[in-house]
Amino acid sequence: METTHVQSRAHSTRPAGNVSKENPAAPPLGAVLVGGMSRRMGEDKALLVWEGRPLALHVAAIVARVVPRVVLVGGAGRGYERLGRPWLPDPPGLAGAGPLAGLVAALRVAPRVLLVACDLPYLEPVHLARFVFAAGAAPVAMPVLAPARREPLVGLYGRAVLPLALRSLAAGSRRMTDLLAEGGARLVPAAALGPASAVERAFTNLNLPSDLEDPRRRGEAGHLDPRK
């Protein structure tokens, strides 16, 4: 496996866009991952209200400041289309197979995908733009937030990894990091994204009900049901 480590450099806010090998002028498709089990939270994280709107839409708005087209991906039978953004459910036969299934759905409609989990409300567009710029034209790229902490749920994936993803799913592995076996995979250090404290905050996800005590929720109701 050939994995490239990006050198830390001066932080650029250059917008991401020209990263697709199939069409260098085309920006990646933004794909906000929804449909997880949310076991520790106890309710669907995508529907939690954050600053007056579902968390998935809050994160989608952040991603939309970096790439022009953003969809929701993952899950099945959840009715996410009622949130008002295009939704790509898990492909047939892969329902409930985790983030890899959502990525497969996205890569079947776009040659390059910026995948972002829906439970990262503190992400800033500048961090995503720097990540995409550092990822370049790599077939797969993930940020490295600590020596042993890769974050595949904020990643760039080209269609070249689709066979690997399908093999991982068929084998029952389902690990996003399996995709690093693709030649030319790139690991982007946190230092390339911004100051350490800001990056640590940006990549803090919501897992527990206690994480919802942040004042930015402004005391809104707990969650929305898109089926109503």
DRENSENU-586285 format. One record per residue (C-alpha): residue number from 1; residue in one letter; chain; x, z, y. Coordinates in pm, whole numbers, plus 50000, padded with zeros to 5 digits. Example, Ala and Ser with C-alpha at 12.3 -4.5 7.8 and 13.67 -1.06 7.14 Angstrom:
+-------+-------+-------+-------+-------+-------+
: rokol : tordo : torgu :    px :    pz :    py :
+-------+-------+-------+-------+-------+-------+
:     1 :     A :     A : 51230 : 50780 : 49550 :
:     2 :     S :     A : 51367 : 50714 : 49894 :
+-------+-------+-------+-------+-------+-------+
//
This chain:
+-------+-------+-------+-------+-------+-------+
: rokol : tordo : torgu :    px :    pz :    py :
+-------+-------+-------+-------+-------+-------+
:     1 :     M :     A : 50000 : 50000 : 50000 :
:     2 :     E :     A : 50141 : 49902 : 50338 :
:     3 :     T :     A : 50021 : 50135 : 50610 :
:     4 :     T :     A : 50133 : 50094 : 50969 :
:     5 :     H :     A : 50175 : 50399 : 51190 :
:     6 :     V :     A : 50117 : 50320 : 51556 :
:     7 :     Q :     A : 50371 : 50461 : 51796 :
:     8 :     S :     A : 50234 : 50692 : 52065 :
:     9 :     R :     A : 50245 : 50517 : 52402 :
:    10 :     A :     A : 50113 : 50540 : 52753 :
:    11 :     H :     A : 49737 : 50565 : 52742 :
:    12 :     S :     A : 49563 : 50240 : 52822 :
:    13 :     T :     A : 49198 : 50213 : 52919 :
:    14 :     R :     A : 49197 : 49841 : 52850 :
:    15 :     P :     A : 48861 : 49755 : 52697 :
:    16 :     A :     A : 48864 : 49674 : 52330 :
:    17 :     G :     A : 48739 : 49337 : 52226 :
:    18 :     N :     A : 48985 : 49075 : 52104 :
:    19 :     V :     A : 49047 : 49224 : 51764 :
:    20 :     S :     A : 48871 : 49001 : 51512 :
:    21 :     K :     A : 49097 : 48777 : 51305 :
:    22 :     E :     A : 48808 : 48542 : 51236 :
:    23 :     N :     A : 48734 : 48507 : 51607 :
:    24 :     P :     A : 48996 : 48670 : 51830 :
:    25 :     A :     A : 48761 : 48658 : 52129 :
:    26 :     A :     A : 48483 : 48848 : 51953 :
:    27 :     P :     A : 48455 : 49227 : 51992 :
:    28 :     P :     A : 48367 : 49432 : 51685 :
:    29 :     L :     A : 48012 : 49531 : 51605 :
:    30 :     G :     A : 47947 : 49893 : 51695 :
:    31 :     A :     A : 47788 : 50072 : 51399 :
:    32 :     V :     A : 47664 : 50429 : 51435 :
:    33 :     L :     A : 47645 : 50591 : 51095 :
:    34 :     V :     A : 47317 : 50770 : 51018 :
:    35 :     G :     A : 47133 : 50875 : 50704 :
:    36 :     G :     A : 47363 : 51153 : 50585 :
:    37 :     M :     A : 47241 : 51451 : 50383 :
:    38 :     S :     A : 47308 : 51702 : 50666 :
:    39 :     R :     A : 47308 : 51986 : 50411 :
:    40 :     R :     A : 47481 : 52243 : 50631 :
:    41 :     M :     A : 47272 : 52154 : 50936 :
:    42 :     G :     A : 46948 : 52175 : 50738 :
:    43 :     E :     A : 46788 : 51877 : 50912 :
:    44 :     D :     A : 46873 : 51515 : 50986 :
:    45 :     K :     A : 47158 : 51519 : 51239 :
:    46 :     A :     A : 47074 : 51170 : 51364 :
:    47 :     L :     A : 46741 : 51300 : 51497 :
:    48 :     L :     A : 46866 : 51618 : 51664 :
:    49 :     V :     A : 46792 : 51610 : 52035 :
:    50 :     W :     A : 47101 : 51598 : 52254 :
:    51 :     E :     A : 47059 : 51567 : 52631 :
:    52 :     G :     A : 46696 : 51466 : 52584 :
:    53 :     R :     A : 46735 : 51196 : 52320 :
:    54 :     P :     A : 46816 : 51169 : 51949 :
:    55 :     L :     A : 47181 : 51237 : 51876 :
:    56 :     A :     A : 47221 : 50893 : 51714 :
:    57 :     L :     A : 47113 : 50727 : 52039 :
:    58 :     H :     A : 47341 : 50951 : 52244 :
:    59 :     V :     A : 47640 : 50839 : 52036 :
:    60 :     A :     A : 47521 : 50477 : 52035 :
:    61 :     A :     A : 47523 : 50482 : 52416 :
:    62 :     I :     A : 47886 : 50599 : 52411 :
:    63 :     V :     A : 47984 : 50320 : 52171 :
:    64 :     A :     A : 47792 : 50066 : 52381 :
:    65 :     R :     A : 48029 : 50132 : 52671 :
:    66 :     V :     A : 48313 : 49995 : 52457 :
:    67 :     V :     A : 48151 : 49711 : 52260 :
:    68 :     P :     A : 47852 : 49499 : 52361 :
:    69 :     R :     A : 47648 : 49522 : 52040 :
:    70 :     V :     A : 47558 : 49846 : 51864 :
:    71 :     V :     A : 47340 : 49907 : 51560 :
:    72 :     L :     A : 47253 : 50204 : 51342 :
:    73 :     V :     A : 47371 : 50183 : 50980 :
:    74 :     G :     A : 47314 : 50379 : 50662 :
:    75 :     G :     A : 47040 : 50568 : 50488 :
:    76 :     A :     A : 46725 : 50431 : 50333 :
:    77 :     G :     A : 46358 : 50504 : 50387 :
:    78 :     R :     A : 46423 : 50709 : 50701 :
:    79 :     G :     A : 46241 : 50491 : 50955 :
:    80 :     Y :     A : 46534 : 50479 : 51196 :
:    81 :     E :     A : 46417 : 50145 : 51334 :
:    82 :     R :     A : 46166 : 50341 : 51540 :
:    83 :     L :     A : 46451 : 50482 : 51746 :
:    84 :     G :     A : 46466 : 50149 : 51927 :
:    85 :     R :     A : 46803 : 50021 : 51805 :
:    86 :     P :     A : 46855 : 49771 : 51524 :
:    87 :     W :     A : 46900 : 49955 : 51195 :
:    88 :     L :     A : 47081 : 49830 : 50885 :
:    89 :     P :     A : 46982 : 50052 : 50591 :
:    90 :     D :     A : 47196 : 50095 : 50282 :
:    91 :     P :     A : 47205 : 49770 : 50080 :
:    92 :     P :     A : 46985 : 49745 : 49770 :
:    93 :     G :     A : 47141 : 49936 : 49485 :
:    94 :     L :     A : 47356 : 50147 : 49720 :
:    95 :     A :     A : 47091 : 50376 : 49870 :
:    96 :     G :     A : 47235 : 50721 : 49928 :
:    97 :     A :     A : 47589 : 50613 : 49838 :
:    98 :     G :     A : 47734 : 50759 : 50157 :
:    99 :     P :     A : 47928 : 50612 : 50451 :
:   100 :     L :     A : 48078 : 50330 : 50245 :
:   101 :     A :     A : 47730 : 50191 : 50181 :
:   102 :     G :     A : 47657 : 50187 : 50554 :
:   103 :     L :     A : 47987 : 50012 : 50621 :
:   104 :     V :     A : 47907 : 49750 : 50355 :
:   105 :     A :     A : 47575 : 49681 : 50530 :
:   106 :     A :     A : 47754 : 49632 : 50863 :
:   107 :     L :     A : 48034 : 49412 : 50723 :
:   108 :     R :     A : 47776 : 49183 : 50567 :
:   109 :     V :     A : 47653 : 49089 : 50914 :
:   110 :     A :     A : 47974 : 49115 : 51120 :
:   111 :     P :     A : 48338 : 49027 : 51052 :
:   112 :     R :     A : 48467 : 49342 : 51219 :
:   113 :     V :     A : 48302 : 49681 : 51265 :
:   114 :     L :     A : 48371 : 49985 : 51481 :
:   115 :     L :     A : 48215 : 50260 : 51269 :
:   116 :     V :     A : 48130 : 50590 : 51440 :
:   117 :     A :     A : 47952 : 50888 : 51286 :
:   118 :     C :     A : 47635 : 50999 : 51464 :
:   119 :     D :     A : 47742 : 51365 : 51484 :
:   120 :     L :     A : 48018 : 51325 : 51746 :
:   121 :     P :     A : 47846 : 51389 : 52080 :
:   122 :     Y :     A : 48169 : 51474 : 52264 :
:   123 :     L :     A : 48334 : 51136 : 52212 :
:   124 :     E :     A : 48429 : 50959 : 52533 :
:   125 :     P :     A : 48437 : 50581 : 52576 :
:   126 :     V :     A : 48800 : 50597 : 52684 :
:   127 :     H :     A : 48904 : 50745 : 52349 :
:   128 :     L :     A : 48722 : 50472 : 52159 :
:   129 :     A :     A : 48867 : 50199 : 52382 :
:   130 :     R :     A : 49221 : 50330 : 52333 :
:   131 :     F :     A : 49164 : 50350 : 51959 :
:   132 :     V :     A : 49040 : 49992 : 51932 :
:   133 :     F :     A : 49331 : 49871 : 52146 :
:   134 :     A :     A : 49583 : 50057 : 51929 :
:   135 :     A :     A : 49419 : 49927 : 51611 :
:   136 :     G :     A : 49483 : 49569 : 51717 :
:   137 :     A :     A : 49400 : 49316 : 51448 :
:   138 :     A :     A : 49460 : 49550 : 51154 :
:   139 :     P :     A : 49212 : 49499 : 50868 :
:   140 :     V :     A : 49144 : 49874 : 50867 :
:   141 :     A :     A : 49242 : 50144 : 51114 :
:   142 :     M :     A : 49175 : 50517 : 51136 :
:   143 :     P :     A : 49286 : 50784 : 51380 :
:   144 :     V :     A : 49509 : 51064 : 51252 :
:   145 :     L :     A : 49414 : 51388 : 51423 :
:   146 :     A :     A : 49660 : 51610 : 51233 :
:   147 :     P :     A : 49928 : 51540 : 50969 :
:   148 :     A :     A : 49677 : 51564 : 50685 :
:   149 :     R :     A : 49358 : 51480 : 50876 :
:   150 :     R :     A : 49255 : 51117 : 50889 :
:   151 :     E :     A : 48919 : 51044 : 51045 :
:   152 :     P :     A : 48760 : 50745 : 50866 :
:   153 :     L :     A : 48423 : 50797 : 51036 :
:   154 :     V :     A : 48569 : 50672 : 51360 :
:   155 :     G :     A : 48731 : 50361 : 51223 :
:   156 :     L :     A : 48778 : 49989 : 51261 :
:   157 :     Y :     A : 48710 : 49779 : 50953 :
:   158 :     G :     A : 48743 : 49408 : 50895 :
:   159 :     R :     A : 48556 : 49210 : 50635 :
:   160 :     A :     A : 48876 : 49193 : 50427 :
:   161 :     V :     A : 48805 : 49549 : 50307 :
:   162 :     L :     A : 48460 : 49460 : 50171 :
:   163 :     P :     A : 48584 : 49399 : 49813 :
:   164 :     L :     A : 48771 : 49732 : 49820 :
:   165 :     A :     A : 48459 : 49910 : 49945 :
:   166 :     L :     A : 48246 : 49760 : 49670 :
:   167 :     R :     A : 48501 : 49851 : 49402 :
:   168 :     S :     A : 48517 : 50208 : 49528 :
:   169 :     L :     A : 48140 : 50234 : 49518 :
:   170 :     A :     A : 48122 : 50083 : 49170 :
:   171 :     A :     A : 48385 : 50327 : 49045 :
:   172 :     G :     A : 48193 : 50622 : 49189 :
:   173 :     S :     A : 48476 : 50720 : 49424 :
:   174 :     R :     A : 48294 : 50647 : 49753 :
:   175 :     R :     A : 48594 : 50765 : 49958 :
:   176 :     M :     A : 48641 : 50589 : 50291 :
:   177 :     T :     A : 49015 : 50650 : 50265 :
:   178 :     D :     A : 49023 : 50421 : 49959 :
:   179 :     L :     A : 49018 : 50140 : 50214 :
:   180 :     L :     A : 49368 : 50228 : 50330 :
:   181 :     A :     A : 49489 : 50045 : 50020 :
:   182 :     E :     A : 49426 : 49721 : 50210 :
:   183 :     G :     A : 49755 : 49567 : 50320 :
:   184 :     G :     A : 49826 : 49613 : 50690 :
:   185 :     A :     A : 49614 : 49927 : 50724 :
:   186 :     R :     A : 49694 : 50111 : 51045 :
:   187 :     L :     A : 49693 : 50483 : 51123 :
:   188 :     V :     A : 49655 : 50561 : 51492 :
:   189 :     P :     A : 49800 : 50897 : 51604 :
:   190 :     A :     A : 49591 : 51124 : 51823 :
:   191 :     A :     A : 49859 : 51104 : 52091 :
:   192 :     A :     A : 49771 : 50737 : 52143 :
:   193 :     L :     A : 49414 : 50835 : 52234 :
:   194 :     G :     A : 49470 : 51094 : 52505 :
:   195 :     P :     A : 49579 : 51453 : 52577 :
:   196 :     A :     A : 49565 : 51673 : 52267 :
:   197 :     S :     A : 49297 : 51912 : 52394 :
:   198 :     A :     A : 49069 : 51628 : 52506 :
:   199 :     V :     A : 49106 : 51441 : 52178 :
:   200 :     E :     A : 49040 : 51756 : 51975 :
:   201 :     R :     A : 48720 : 51814 : 52170 :
:   202 :     A :     A : 48613 : 51449 : 52144 :
:   203 :     F :     A : 48641 : 51453 : 51765 :
:   204 :     T :     A : 48451 : 51780 : 51719 :
:   205 :     N :     A : 48145 : 51708 : 51511 :
:   206 :     L :     A : 47822 : 51899 : 51463 :
:   207 :     N :     A : 47783 : 52058 : 51119 :
:   208 :     L :     A : 47603 : 52390 : 51157 :
:   209 :     P :     A : 47297 : 52508 : 51352 :
:   210 :     S :     A : 47532 : 52727 : 51557 :
:   211 :     D :     A : 47705 : 52410 : 51682 :
:   212 :     L :     A : 47383 : 52327 : 51867 :
:   213 :     E :     A : 47418 : 52615 : 52108 :
:   214 :     D :     A : 47612 : 52396 : 52351 :
:   215 :     P :     A : 47437 : 52403 : 52693 :
:   216 :     R :     A : 47438 : 52023 : 52702 :
:   217 :     R :     A : 47139 : 52034 : 52469 :
:   218 :     R :     A : 46950 : 52188 : 52763 :
:   219 :     G :     A : 46720 : 52380 : 52533 :
:   220 :     E :     A : 46537 : 52072 : 52412 :
:   221 :     A :     A : 46327 : 52073 : 52096 :
:   222 :     G :     A : 46516 : 52074 : 51770 :
:   223 :     H :     A : 46470 : 51721 : 51637 :
:   224 :     L :     A : 46259 : 51409 : 51648 :
:   225 :     D :     A : 46073 : 51241 : 51366 :
:   226 :     P :     A : 46092 : 50859 : 51402 :
:   227 :     R :     A : 45807 : 50819 : 51156 :
:   228 :     K :     A : 45558 : 50969 : 51402 :
+-------+-------+-------+-------+-------+-------+
//
